[in-house]
Amino acid sequence: MIAAEDLIALVRNYNPKTNADLIREAYEYGREMHEGQFRKSGEPYFTHPAAVAAILTEQSLDDATIITALLHDTIEDTRSTYSDVAKRFGTEVADLVDGVTKLTNLQLSSTETKQAENFRKLFMAMSRDLRVILVKLADRLHNMRTIRAMRAEKQLQKARETMDIYAPLAGRMGMQWMREELEDLSFRVINPEGRSSIIRRFILLQKETGDVVHRITSDMRAELEKEGIDAQVFGRAKKPYSIWRKMQDKNVGFSRLSDIYGFRVITRSEAECYTALGLIHSRWRAVPGRFKDYISQPKSNGYRSIHTTVSGRDGKRVEVQIRTRQMHDVAETGVAAHWSYRDGVRSENPFAVDPARWISSLTEQLDHDDEDHEGFLETVKLEMYSDKVFCFTPKGAVVKLPKGATPLDFAYAIHTRIGSACVGAKVDGLRVPLWTRLKNGQSVEIVTAEGQTPQATWLDIATTGKAKATIRRSLRQANRDRFARLGHELARAAFENAGKTLTDKMLEKAAQTMRVESPVELMARIGSAEISARDVVQSVYPDLPAQKVAEVEERRAVVGLKHGQGFTRAPCCQPLPGERIVGLAHPGKGVQVHAIDCTALGHAHNESRDWLDLQWAEGKHPATYTVSLDMTIGNDAGVLGRICTLIGEREANISDLTFIDRKPDFYRLQMDIDVSDAEHLHSTMSVLDAESNVATVERRRDPSLDLTQPAAAE
């Protein structure tokens, strides 16, 4: 265990004006409070708070944060109280210790609704004082370093929680070194053999190639010195988990993975960063598509650096990061740089951002949709996990979006009104479908129309939490009565399937348990497929055996059917795998499957049929399903042939073709195509929409078609 004087010496290294007496008093108080307590390893418990404090000194943090680390478990695990801590060390420290205690009690890996609520509490605590999460991250890091003392199942639970929540959070806050160590420590528990295999391959590679890092580092220094640039150059092999993730993402073996080494060039000025970039590109060949300039376009956590990948010795690819010393300090400590001390005073780093800015923007967005748990989680996880894409408005303003975002996300990022009125988009001057994935540097123009409202299909197109939450809210408001009626039928069927009778009292209890404002709102959310009817049953009867809530299913295309029950796809909406669905059971005729937003369901509300809460089975569907498209095409030679070729290239099949209208300059036609799922349909329609001679292509849905046809097994 680190001694009090050694800890104070670590603080004095960056803050000679530290209050050594107060740190010493906190050390002794914490040790006294934890007297007689031991860790799973058998060590005195206070070794843990002392180690957490030592970790935080590596980030040059202030006295209040160091003292909080020493006391962070006292209120929770000892006889100490908030008042005791406030009296001895002040309200600032007491508030921080209390904040860490509340975070410790949050179960961030619980059920979705509870997890969303706990994430809210996490971000609210962070918005009050971000130092709370800095202590919590250091606490988790030391626990992961000493995790071997825990029993195996506890190790696995903590490792997964760390990989899913704490590591991405550290990365999102700019503390990349902590993210990498947390990931690697978790990887050691979750997949020890995978990690060992990476390390063994590294050892073998070093025997074969020698010290590649030393050779490339020397070469880079020599090139920079020729031009009189005084820069530091560091190189290292990437962490085992980072390499493993690249292997999984690229689906390649270790021998085919090239960029497993990383190098950093630390210069004295921003101008020298770009000079160094030119020298490196002139000495080694740059890899196309692997260049990012975060100096001119900084990340929202203040990160600045130039990233490039070049082919080094023997054709080996290496990643190079170029930045100044001040940029490097922020890159190493992230938002913690806001509290860093140097020579006894708060460090004035021009690149350190206000740490509450990201949190406040996130919480401000969520204030408009307090009960949308799914939307909240989507927003939080996208903010924490996703890389960014930078696109431009026609006037040159920069819009930051997560990787994989679409023009629809772009529209909602500009303004909710623009997103809701969106009817099309142009990317770099060319008309593109709304589900197009945007790339860095593209210019996006949104086409709007008065009277346009969000469509249900947009939920499959949008990727950002803000866009999805706004679309859901609009759909709920526009279809509230219909969704509520549909949700009531689904809930009734689910309760009957569990051997229970649905009552108003049950609905009130379920709404209260699931933290939904009213039973009507709960029914609307079931009807819009945001909440499962089975989850509602489970909320009222938590001890009910799982098999009473839902029968064990055979491996079939649709999950939720009874044994031997067949199904047909409703002709009015032609649902596809990947879309939300509901079933209507016809006595003696089987089940008809509808898309959840099918308008024909409103006509069936008062009819005596069983409503079934269904979903498509996971995985790839070997069968193909027919979907009808309405198309308007130019009346030119060869147009229809090109369209047929495009559909064939997408591995879809044309099963029927009917001309509806023929004019001198255009044709209107209905085309039936066979596709495997919703994504297959979207990709096919995207290709057709991009064809210059296709004026419009829309999915045909006709609510007037017969709803009573018998169902046969599919």
FENSULVEN-V445882 format. One record per residue. N is the residue number from 1. RES is the residue in one letter. SS is DSSP state (H for helix, E for strand, C for the rest). PSI is psi as a letter, one per 40 degrees, with the letter a starting at -180 (999 if undefined). D_FIRST is the distance of its C-alpha to the first C-alpha in Angstrom with 2 decimals. Layout:
# FENSULVEN-V445882
N_RES_SS_PSI_D_FIRST, N_RES_SS_PSI_D_FIRST
This chain:
# FENSULVEN-V445882
1_M_C_h_0.00, 2_I_C_h_3.79, 3_A_C_i_6.31, 4_A_H_d_9.40, 5_E_H_d_11.71, 6_D_H_d_10.12, 7_L_H_d_10.26, 8_I_H_d_13.75, 9_A_H_d_14.73, 10_L_H_d_14.22, 11_V_H_d_16.45, 12_R_H_d_18.89, 13_N_C_d_19.51, 14_Y_C_e_21.58, 15_N_C_g_22.28, 16_P_C_e_23.15, 17_K_C_e_24.59, 18_T_C_i_21.46, 19_N_C_g_21.38, 20_A_H_d_18.48, 21_D_H_d_19.44, 22_L_H_d_19.31, 23_I_H_d_15.83, 24_R_H_d_14.71, 25_E_H_d_16.76, 26_A_H_d_15.40, 27_Y_H_d_11.77, 28_E_H_d_13.21, 29_Y_H_d_15.59, 30_G_H_d_13.29, 31_R_H_d_11.18, 32_E_H_d_14.70, 33_M_H_d_16.18, 34_H_C_e_13.80, 35_E_C_h_14.09, 36_G_C_e_15.45, 37_Q_C_i_14.52, 38_F_E_i_12.94, 39_R_C_i_12.70, 40_K_C_d_15.37, 41_S_C_e_13.22, 42_G_C_e_12.84, 43_E_C_i_9.10, 44_P_E_i_8.85, 45_Y_C_d_10.02, 46_F_H_e_8.20, 47_T_H_d_5.13, 48_H_H_d_8.26, 49_P_H_d_9.78, 50_A_H_d_7.10, 51_A_H_d_7.29, 52_V_H_d_11.00, 53_A_H_d_11.41, 54_A_H_d_10.26, 55_I_H_d_12.77, 56_L_H_d_15.37, 57_T_H_d_15.26, 58_E_C_e_16.65, 59_Q_C_e_19.67, 60_S_C_f_20.15, 61_L_C_i_20.28, 62_D_C_i_21.41, 63_D_H_d_19.74, 64_A_H_d_20.91, 65_T_H_d_19.17, 66_I_H_d_15.76, 67_I_H_d_16.26, 68_T_H_d_17.54, 69_A_H_d_14.44, 70_L_H_d_12.45, 71_L_H_e_15.41, 72_H_C_e_16.70, 73_D_C_e_16.65, 74_T_H_d_17.72, 75_I_H_d_21.44, 76_E_H_d_21.51, 77_D_H_e_19.45, 78_T_C_a_19.74, 79_R_C_e_22.68, 80_S_C_i_22.05, 81_T_C_i_24.93, 82_Y_H_d_25.96, 83_S_H_d_27.95, 84_D_H_d_25.11, 85_V_H_d_22.95, 86_A_H_d_26.12, 87_K_H_d_27.10, 88_R_H_d_23.86, 89_F_H_e_22.91, 90_G_C_i_26.18, 91_T_H_d_27.85, 92_E_H_d_26.49, 93_V_H_d_22.88, 94_A_H_d_24.26, 95_D_H_d_26.33, 96_L_H_d_23.52, 97_V_H_d_21.32, 98_D_H_d_24.52, 99_G_H_d_25.27, 100_V_H_d_22.01, 101_T_H_d_22.65, 102_K_H_d_26.16, 103_L_H_d_25.14, 104_T_H_d_22.83, 105_N_C_e_25.95, 106_L_C_h_28.16, 107_Q_C_g_29.28, 108_L_C_e_30.02, 109_S_C_f_31.24, 110_S_C_a_33.86, 111_T_C_i_37.64, 112_E_H_d_39.18, 113_T_H_d_40.41, 114_K_H_d_37.22, 115_Q_H_d_35.15, 116_A_H_d_37.34, 117_E_H_d_36.95, 118_N_H_d_33.15, 119_F_H_d_33.22, 120_R_H_d_35.38, 121_K_H_d_32.82, 122_L_H_d_30.10, 123_F_H_d_32.34, 124_M_H_d_33.47, 125_A_H_d_29.90, 126_M_H_d_29.38, 127_S_H_d_32.71, 128_R_H_d_31.72, 129_D_C_h_28.50, 130_L_C_e_27.11, 131_R_H_d_23.66, 132_V_H_d_23.25, 133_I_H_d_23.43, 134_L_H_d_21.15, 135_V_H_d_18.30, 136_K_H_d_19.55, 137_L_H_d_19.67, 138_A_H_d_16.08, 139_D_H_d_15.21, 140_R_H_d_17.50, 141_L_H_d_16.21, 142_H_H_d_12.64, 143_N_H_d_14.52, 144_M_H_d_16.83, 145_R_H_d_14.33, 146_T_C_f_13.16, 147_I_H_e_16.71, 148_R_H_e_17.75, 149_A_H_e_16.57, 150_M_C_i_19.31, 151_R_C_i_22.94, 152_A_H_d_25.17, 153_E_H_d_27.20, 154_K_H_d_24.27, 155_Q_H_d_22.78, 156_L_H_d_26.23, 157_Q_H_d_26.66, 158_K_H_d_23.43, 159_A_H_d_24.18, 160_R_H_d_27.72, 161_E_H_d_26.79, 162_T_H_d_24.43, 163_M_H_d_27.23, 164_D_H_d_29.88, 165_I_H_d_28.35, 166_Y_H_d_25.01, 167_A_H_d_25.58, 168_P_H_d_29.12, 169_L_H_d_28.05, 170_A_H_d_25.53, 171_G_H_d_28.38, 172_R_H_d_30.90, 173_M_C_e_28.85, 174_G_C_e_28.89, 175_M_C_g_25.24, 176_Q_H_d_26.48, 177_W_H_d_23.43, 178_M_H_d_21.48, 179_R_H_d_24.55, 180_E_H_d_24.80, 181_E_H_d_21.25, 182_L_H_d_21.60, 183_E_H_d_25.00, 184_D_H_d_23.97, 185_L_H_d_21.13, 186_S_H_d_23.74, 187_F_H_d_26.38, 188_R_H_d_24.42, 189_V_H_d_24.64, 190_I_H_d_28.12, 191_N_C_g_29.87, 192_P_H_d_27.97, 193_E_H_d_31.27, 194_G_H_d_32.30, 195_R_H_d_29.13, 196_S_H_d_29.47, 197_S_H_d_33.11, 198_I_H_d_32.39, 199_I_H_d_29.97, 200_R_H_d_32.61, 201_R_H_d_35.29, 202_F_H_d_33.30, 203_I_H_d_32.94, 204_L_H_d_36.66, 205_L_H_d_37.58, 206_Q_H_d_35.79, 207_K_H_d_37.72, 208_E_H_d_40.93, 209_T_H_e_40.60, 210_G_C_a_38.27, 211_D_C_g_35.84, 212_V_H_d_37.48, 213_V_H_d_34.79, 214_H_H_d_35.29, 215_R_H_d_39.09, 216_I_H_d_39.34, 217_T_H_d_36.94, 218_S_H_d_39.11, 219_D_H_d_42.26, 220_M_H_d_41.09, 221_R_H_d_40.14, 222_A_H_d_43.54, 223_E_H_d_45.43, 224_L_H_d_43.70, 225_E_H_d_44.24, 226_K_H_d_47.94, 227_E_C_e_48.29, 228_G_C_f_46.31, 229_I_C_h_43.36, 230_D_C_g_40.13, 231_A_C_i_37.56, 232_Q_E_h_34.21, 233_V_E_h_34.38, 234_F_E_i_31.52, 235_G_E_i_31.95, 236_R_E_i_29.99, 237_A_E_i_30.75, 238_K_C_i_30.24, 239_K_C_i_27.62, 240_P_H_d_28.86, 241_Y_H_d_29.25, 242_S_H_d_31.22, 243_I_H_d_33.53, 244_W_H_d_33.91, 245_R_H_d_34.92, 246_K_H_d_37.46, 247_M_H_d_38.90, 248_Q_H_d_39.36, 249_D_H_d_40.79, 250_K_H_e_43.20, 251_N_C_f_43.88, 252_V_C_i_43.66, 253_G_C_i_42.07, 254_F_H_d_39.50, 255_S_H_d_42.32, 256_R_H_e_44.08, 257_L_C_h_41.09, 258_S_C_d_41.46, 259_D_C_g_39.02, 260_I_C_e_35.73, 261_Y_E_i_34.77, 262_G_E_i_33.89, 263_F_E_i_34.35, 264_R_E_h_33.73, 265_V_E_h_35.94, 266_I_E_h_34.72, 267_T_E_i_37.76, 268_R_C_d_38.55, 269_S_C_i_40.94, 270_E_H_d_42.16, 271_A_H_d_45.44, 272_E_H_d_43.71, 273_C_H_d_42.07, 274_Y_H_d_45.56, 275_T_H_d_46.80, 276_A_H_d_43.96, 277_L_H_d_44.85, 278_G_H_d_48.46, 279_L_H_d_47.58, 280_I_H_d_45.43, 281_H_H_d_48.17, 282_S_H_d_50.82, 283_R_H_d_48.96, 284_W_C_i_47.86, 285_R_E_h_49.59, 286_A_E_i_48.12, 287_V_C_h_47.75, 288_P_C_i_49.92, 289_G_C_e_48.32, 290_R_C_f_44.79, 291_F_C_h_44.81, 292_K_E_h_43.16, 293_D_E_g_43.24, 294_Y_C_e_40.53, 295_I_C_d_41.28, 296_S_C_d_44.70, 297_Q_C_g_43.55, 298_P_C_i_39.91, 299_K_C_i_37.91, 300_S_C_e_37.54, 301_N_C_e_33.82, 302_G_C_e_34.84, 303_Y_C_h_34.29, 304_R_C_h_36.74, 305_S_C_i_37.34, 306_I_E_h_40.17, 307_H_E_h_39.77, 308_T_E_i_42.15, 309_T_E_h_42.45, 310_V_E_i_44.47, 311_S_E_h_45.76, 312_G_C_a_44.16, 313_R_H_i_44.86, 314_D_H_f_46.73, 315_G_H_e_47.11, 316_K_C_h_43.42, 317_R_E_h_42.49, 318_V_E_i_39.52, 319_E_E_h_38.22, 320_V_E_h_38.00, 321_Q_E_h_36.48, 322_I_E_h_37.80, 323_R_E_i_36.50, 324_T_E_i_36.02, 325_R_H_d_32.79, 326_Q_H_d_32.87, 327_M_H_d_33.59, 328_H_H_d_30.71, 329_D_H_d_28.23, 330_V_H_d_29.53, 331_A_H_d_29.56, 332_E_H_d_25.85, 333_T_H_e_24.66, 334_G_H_b_27.70, 335_V_H_e_28.24, 336_A_H_d_24.90, 337_A_H_d_26.88, 338_H_H_d_28.72, 339_W_C_e_25.83, 340_S_C_i_24.60, 341_Y_E_i_24.73, 342_R_E_h_25.98, 343_D_C_f_26.73, 344_G_C_e_26.13, 345_V_E_i_28.50, 346_R_E_h_28.57, 347_S_C_h_29.39, 348_E_C_g_33.02, 349_N_C_h_33.10, 350_P_C_e_36.59, 351_F_C_e_35.48, 352_A_C_h_32.79, 353_V_C_i_34.55, 354_D_C_h_34.44, 355_P_C_e_31.72, 356_A_H_e_33.77, 357_R_H_d_36.90, 358_W_H_d_36.27, 359_I_H_d_35.11, 360_S_H_d_38.14, 361_S_H_d_40.57, 362_L_H_d_39.30, 363_T_H_d_39.43, 364_E_H_d_42.82, 365_Q_H_d_44.22, 366_L_H_e_43.04, 367_D_H_d_44.52, 368_H_H_e_47.91, 369_D_H_g_47.18, 370_D_C_d_44.91, 371_E_C_e_45.86, 372_D_C_g_45.88, 373_H_H_d_42.76, 374_E_H_d_43.64, 375_G_H_d_44.40, 376_F_H_d_41.15, 377_L_H_d_39.07, 378_E_H_d_41.20, 379_T_H_d_40.68, 380_V_H_d_36.90, 381_K_H_d_36.47, 382_L_H_d_38.94, 383_E_H_d_37.18, 384_M_H_d_33.79, 385_Y_H_d_34.91, 386_S_C_i_38.09, 387_D_C_i_38.91, 388_K_E_i_41.51, 389_V_E_h_45.19, 390_F_E_h_46.95, 391_C_E_i_50.64, 392_F_E_i_53.27, 393_T_C_i_55.88, 394_P_C_d_59.45, 395_K_C_e_58.84, 396_G_C_e_55.78, 397_A_C_i_53.02, 398_V_E_h_49.80, 399_V_E_h_48.68, 400_K_E_h_45.22, 401_L_E_i_45.20, 402_P_E_i_42.97, 403_K_C_h_43.89, 404_G_C_e_46.81, 405_A_C_i_48.30, 406_T_E_i_52.07, 407_P_H_d_54.73, 408_L_H_d_54.55, 409_D_H_d_50.87, 410_F_H_d_51.98, 411_A_H_d_54.71, 412_Y_H_d_52.44, 413_A_H_d_49.88, 414_I_H_d_52.72, 415_H_C_i_53.99, 416_T_H_d_54.38, 417_R_H_d_58.12, 418_I_H_d_58.44, 419_G_H_d_56.48, 420_S_H_d_58.63, 421_A_C_e_61.85, 422_C_E_h_60.93, 423_V_E_e_63.69, 424_G_E_i_62.81, 425_A_E_i_60.97, 426_K_E_h_61.68, 427_V_E_h_59.10, 428_D_C_f_60.16, 429_G_C_e_63.63, 430_L_E_h_64.09, 431_R_E_h_64.35, 432_V_E_i_61.59, 433_P_C_i_60.79, 434_L_C_e_58.21, 435_W_C_e_55.88, 436_T_C_h_55.61, 437_R_E_h_52.03, 438_L_C_i_51.56, 439_K_C_i_50.28, 440_N_C_h_48.77, 441_G_C_e_51.37, 442_Q_C_i_54.11, 443_S_E_h_56.40, 444_V_E_h_56.98, 445_E_E_h_59.93, 446_I_E_h_60.14, 447_V_E_h_63.63, 448_T_E_i_64.12, 449_A_C_h_67.07, 450_E_C_h_68.10, 451_G_C_e_67.99, 452_Q_C_i_65.31, 453_T_C_i_62.65, 454_P_C_i_59.52, 455_Q_C_i_60.38, 456_A_C_d_58.59, 457_T_C_e_58.36, 458_W_H_d_56.22, 459_L_H_d_53.21, 460_D_H_e_53.30, 461_I_H_d_53.63, 462_A_C_i_51.05, 463_T_C_d_47.38, 464_T_C_i_45.69, 465_G_H_d_44.59, 466_K_H_d_46.73, 467_A_H_d_49.86, 468_K_H_d_49.45, 469_A_H_d_48.73, 470_T_H_d_51.79, 471_I_H_d_54.02, 472_R_H_d_53.05, 473_R_H_d_53.64, 474_S_H_d_57.04, 475_L_H_d_58.04, 476_R_H_d_57.09, 477_Q_H_d_59.20, 478_A_H_d_62.13, 479_N_C_f_62.15, 480_R_H_d_60.65, 481_D_H_d_63.61, 482_R_H_d_64.03, 483_F_H_d_60.34, 484_A_H_d_60.26, 485_R_H_d_63.28, 486_L_H_d_61.87, 487_G_H_d_58.49, 488_H_H_d_60.27, 489_E_H_d_62.14, 490_L_H_d_59.02, 491_A_H_d_57.19, 492_R_H_d_60.26, 493_A_H_d_60.42, 494_A_H_d_56.72, 495_F_H_d_57.01, 496_E_H_d_60.19, 497_N_H_d_58.56, 498_A_C_e_55.91, 499_G_C_f_58.74, 500_K_C_i_58.33, 501_T_C_h_60.64, 502_L_C_h_59.45, 503_T_C_i_60.00, 504_D_H_d_59.42, 505_K_H_d_56.97, 506_M_H_d_54.89, 507_L_H_d_54.90, 508_E_H_d_53.74, 509_K_H_d_50.88, 510_A_H_d_49.90, 511_A_H_d_50.02, 512_Q_H_d_47.84, 513_T_H_d_45.28, 514_M_C_e_45.15, 515_R_C_f_45.13, 516_V_C_i_48.44, 517_E_C_d_50.68, 518_S_C_i_53.72, 519_P_H_d_55.27, 520_V_H_d_57.61, 521_E_H_d_54.72, 522_L_H_d_53.05, 523_M_H_d_56.31, 524_A_H_d_56.64, 525_R_H_d_53.17, 526_I_H_d_54.09, 527_G_H_d_57.35, 528_S_C_e_55.71, 529_A_C_f_53.30, 530_E_C_d_50.16, 531_I_C_h_49.43, 532_S_C_h_50.43, 533_A_H_d_52.83, 534_R_H_d_50.90, 535_D_H_d_47.74, 536_V_H_d_49.89, 537_V_H_d_51.02, 538_Q_H_d_47.45, 539_S_H_d_46.44, 540_V_H_d_49.21, 541_Y_C_g_48.82, 542_P_C_d_45.12, 543_D_C_e_45.69, 544_L_C_h_48.72, 545_P_C_i_48.36, 546_A_H_d_47.95, 547_Q_H_e_51.22, 548_K_H_d_53.09, 549_V_H_d_51.95, 550_A_C_h_52.78, 551_E_C_i_54.53, 552_V_C_h_53.00, 553_E_C_i_54.65, 554_E_C_i_56.34, 555_R_C_g_55.40, 556_R_C_i_57.99, 557_A_C_d_58.45, 558_V_E_h_58.09, 559_V_E_h_55.55, 560_G_C_e_56.73, 561_L_C_i_60.20, 562_K_C_i_61.38, 563_H_C_h_62.24, 564_G_C_e_65.43, 565_Q_C_h_65.60, 566_G_C_i_66.66, 567_F_E_i_66.27, 568_T_E_i_67.97, 569_R_E_h_66.77, 570_A_C_h_68.59, 571_P_C_e_71.14, 572_C_C_d_70.61, 573_C_C_e_67.04, 574_Q_C_g_66.48, 575_P_C_i_62.72, 576_L_C_i_60.55, 577_P_C_h_57.25, 578_G_C_e_54.45, 579_E_C_i_56.26, 580_R_C_h_55.73, 581_I_E_i_58.50, 582_V_E_i_60.18, 583_G_E_i_62.83, 584_L_E_h_66.21, 585_A_E_h_67.55, 586_H_E_h_71.34, 587_P_C_h_72.78, 588_G_C_e_74.05, 589_K_C_e_73.34, 590_G_E_a_69.61, 591_V_E_h_67.00, 592_Q_E_h_67.36, 593_V_E_h_64.17, 594_H_E_i_63.95, 595_A_E_i_61.56, 596_I_C_d_59.78, 597_D_C_e_61.52, 598_C_C_h_64.97, 599_T_H_d_67.49, 600_A_H_d_69.74, 601_L_H_d_67.34, 602_G_H_d_68.61, 603_H_H_d_72.08, 604_A_H_e_70.79, 605_H_C_d_68.99, 606_N_C_e_71.89, 607_E_C_i_72.91, 608_S_C_g_72.11, 609_R_C_i_69.59, 610_D_E_h_66.16, 611_W_E_h_63.37, 612_L_E_h_60.57, 613_D_E_h_57.04, 614_L_E_i_56.85, 615_Q_E_i_54.76, 616_W_E_i_55.25, 617_A_C_i_53.44, 618_E_C_i_50.55, 619_G_C_i_51.08, 620_K_C_h_54.08, 621_H_C_h_57.47, 622_P_C_d_60.02, 623_A_C_i_62.92, 624_T_C_i_64.44, 625_Y_E_h_65.51, 626_T_E_h_68.40, 627_V_E_i_67.97, 628_S_E_h_70.80, 629_L_E_h_70.68, 630_D_E_h_73.09, 631_M_E_i_73.74, 632_T_E_h_75.93, 633_I_E_i_76.70, 634_G_E_i_79.00, 635_N_C_g_82.43, 636_D_C_i_82.24, 637_A_C_h_82.98, 638_G_C_e_80.12, 639_V_H_d_77.72, 640_L_H_d_77.69, 641_G_H_d_77.23, 642_R_H_d_74.17, 643_I_H_d_72.66, 644_C_H_d_73.24, 645_T_H_d_71.64, 646_L_H_d_68.54, 647_I_H_d_68.15, 648_G_H_d_68.60, 649_E_H_d_65.97, 650_R_C_e_63.47, 651_E_C_f_64.39, 652_A_C_i_66.05, 653_N_E_h_69.59, 654_I_E_h_72.56, 655_S_E_e_74.22, 656_D_E_i_76.79, 657_L_E_h_78.23, 658_T_E_h_80.59, 659_F_E_h_82.17, 660_I_E_d_82.34, 661_D_E_h_84.06, 662_R_E_h_85.65, 663_K_C_i_86.39, 664_P_C_d_87.68, 665_D_C_e_84.31, 666_F_E_i_81.77, 667_Y_E_i_81.28, 668_R_E_h_79.42, 669_L_E_i_78.34, 670_Q_E_h_76.23, 671_M_E_h_74.28, 672_D_E_h_72.53, 673_I_E_i_69.67, 674_D_E_h_67.51, 675_V_E_i_63.73, 676_S_C_d_60.70, 677_D_C_a_58.60, 678_A_H_d_58.10, 679_E_H_d_56.15, 680_H_H_d_59.00, 681_L_H_d_61.49, 682_H_H_d_59.59, 683_S_H_d_59.36, 684_T_H_d_63.06, 685_M_H_d_64.11, 686_S_H_d_62.01, 687_V_H_d_63.95, 688_L_H_d_67.24, 689_D_H_d_66.48, 690_A_H_e_65.76, 691_E_C_h_69.24, 692_S_C_d_71.50, 693_N_C_e_74.49, 694_V_E_h_72.64, 695_A_E_d_73.15, 696_T_E_i_71.27, 697_V_E_h_69.53, 698_E_E_i_68.39, 699_R_E_h_67.45, 700_R_C_h_70.38, 701_R_C_h_69.79, 702_D_C_h_72.79, 703_P_C_e_72.27, 704_S_C_e_75.98, 705_L_C_i_75.71, 706_D_C_h_76.33, 707_L_C_e_73.46, 708_T_C_e_75.20, 709_Q_C_i_75.55, 710_P_C_i_74.50, 711_A_C_h_71.31, 712_A_C_i_71.22, 713_A_C_h_68.27, 714_E_C_999_66.44
